[in-house]
């Protein structure tokens, strides 16, 4: 909803930039807080389940975490995605930039949809569901969204096998 509202208020480009930067800063602050104060609790809960991935992840943490973000977090809730790197003791710099790049495509799609809704309302068109779907400002981002979902499924199958 934040990205939709940002797209509605600021347009595709500025809405995306504002949203991605805000999400990245928020995620990084949560990661830093969790790494400082909740690390032992998180390690107790998850380290046994993920210990075999720790060595692989630490070889190229930036790349793997960026792929993880691009793949939608492998289906994990957003809050868990932000805390998971605590187990791997990821560098804050790598966390920040991999989150920034990894969130960009999906946030852009949602901002584009919000911007398309704003354009439809601005043109005084009756905002019915069918009218909105026929508008290129809406259907192009929706197609992009489904392409991203397919891309994330491919990435998930390739990099996040059980």
C-alpha positions in Angstrom: 0.0 0.0 0.0 2.8 2.4 0.7 4.2 2.0 -2.8 0.7 2.4 -4.4 0.2 5.6 -2.4 3.7 6.9 -3.3 3.0 6.2 -7.0 -0.4 8.0 -6.7 1.0 11.0 -5.0 4.5 11.4 -6.6 4.3 9.5 -9.9 6.2 6.4 -11.0 9.8 7.7 -10.8 9.8 9.8 -7.7 7.3 7.5 -5.9 9.7 4.6 -6.6 12.8 6.5 -5.4 11.1 7.7 -2.3 9.6 4.3 -1.5 12.7 2.2 -2.2 14.9 4.6 -0.2 12.4 4.6 2.7 12.0 0.8 2.7 15.8 0.3 2.5 16.5 2.6 5.4 13.7 1.1 7.5 14.9 -2.5 6.7 18.5 -1.6 7.5 17.5 0.0 10.8 15.5 -3.1 11.8 18.4 -5.3 10.7 20.9 -3.2 12.8 18.6 -3.3 15.8 18.0 -7.0 15.5 21.7 -7.7 15.0 22.6 -5.7 18.1 19.8 -6.7 20.5 18.1 -9.9 19.2 21.0 -11.8 17.7 21.1 -14.6 20.3 17.4 -15.2 20.2 17.3 -15.3 16.4 20.3 -17.6 16.4 18.6 -19.9 18.9 15.5 -20.1 16.8 16.9 -20.5 13.3 20.6 -21.3 13.2 20.2 -25.1 13.3 17.8 -25.1 10.4 20.0 -22.8 8.3 23.5 -23.8 9.4 24.3 -25.7 6.1 23.6 -22.5 4.1 25.7 -20.2 6.3 29.0 -21.0 4.6 27.6 -20.8 1.1 25.8 -17.5 1.9 28.9 -15.9 3.4 30.9 -16.5 0.2 28.9 -13.9 -1.6 26.4 -12.4 0.7 25.6 -9.4 -1.4 24.7 -11.4 -4.5 22.7 -14.1 -2.7 20.7 -11.6 -0.6 19.9 -9.5 -3.6 18.6 -12.6 -5.5 16.7 -13.5 -2.3 15.0 -10.0 -2.4 14.4 -10.2 -6.1 12.7 -13.6 -5.6 10.3 -12.1 -3.2 12.1 -13.4 -0.2 11.4 -17.0 -1.1 7.9 -16.7 0.2 8.8 -15.5 3.7 7.0 -12.6 5.4 8.8 -9.3 4.9 9.7 -8.9 8.6 11.4 -12.4 8.6 13.3 -11.4 5.4 14.7 -8.5 7.3 15.8 -10.5 10.2 17.2 -13.6 8.4 20.6 -12.0 7.6 21.3 -11.7 11.3 22.0 -15.5 11.3 24.6 -15.0 8.6 26.2 -12.0 10.3 25.9 -10.0 7.0 27.7 -6.7 6.7 25.4 -3.7 7.0 26.7 -2.2 3.8 26.0 -5.3 1.8 22.6 -5.6 3.4 21.7 -2.0 2.5 22.7 -2.2 -1.1 21.3 -5.6 -1.8 18.0 -4.5 -0.3 18.0 -1.3 -2.3 18.6 -3.1 -5.6 16.4 -6.1 -4.8 13.3 -4.1 -3.8 13.5 -1.7 -6.8 11.6 -3.8 -9.5 8.6 -4.7 -7.4 8.3 -1.2 -5.8 8.4 0.3 -9.3 5.6 -1.9 -10.5 3.4 -0.9 -7.5 4.2 2.8 -7.9 3.4 2.5 -11.6 0.0 1.1 -10.7 -0.6 3.9 -8.2 0.4 6.5 -10.8 -2.0 4.9 -13.3 -4.9 5.1 -10.9 -4.1 8.7 -10.3 -4.1 9.4 -14.1 -7.5 7.7 -14.5 -8.9 9.8 -11.7 -7.4 12.9 -13.1 -9.0 12.3 -16.5 -12.4 12.1 -14.8 -13.0 8.6 -16.1 -15.5 6.5 -14.2 -13.0 4.3 -12.3 -14.7 0.9 -12.8 -12.6 -2.2 -12.7 -12.9 -2.9 -16.4 -11.9 0.7 -17.3 -8.9 0.5 -15.1 -7.7 -2.8 -16.5 -8.0 -1.4 -20.1 -5.8 1.6 -19.3 -2.2 1.1 -20.4 -1.1 2.9 -17.2 -2.5 -0.1 -15.3 -2.2 -3.1 -17.5 1.5 -2.6 -18.4 2.5 -2.5 -14.7 0.3 -5.5 -14.1 1.9 -7.5 -16.9 5.3 -6.4 -15.4 4.2 -7.6 -12.0 3.3 -11.1 -13.4 6.6 -11.2 -15.3 8.4 -10.4 -12.0 6.4 -13.2 -10.3 7.4 -15.7 -12.9 11.0 -14.4 -12.7 11.0 -14.8 -8.9 9.6 -18.4 -9.2 12.4 -19.3 -11.6 15.0 -17.7 -9.2 13.4 -19.5 -6.3 13.6 -22.9 -8.0 17.2 -22.3 -9.1 18.7 -20.8 -5.9 16.4 -21.8 -3.1 16.0 -25.5 -3.4 15.2 -27.5 -0.3 
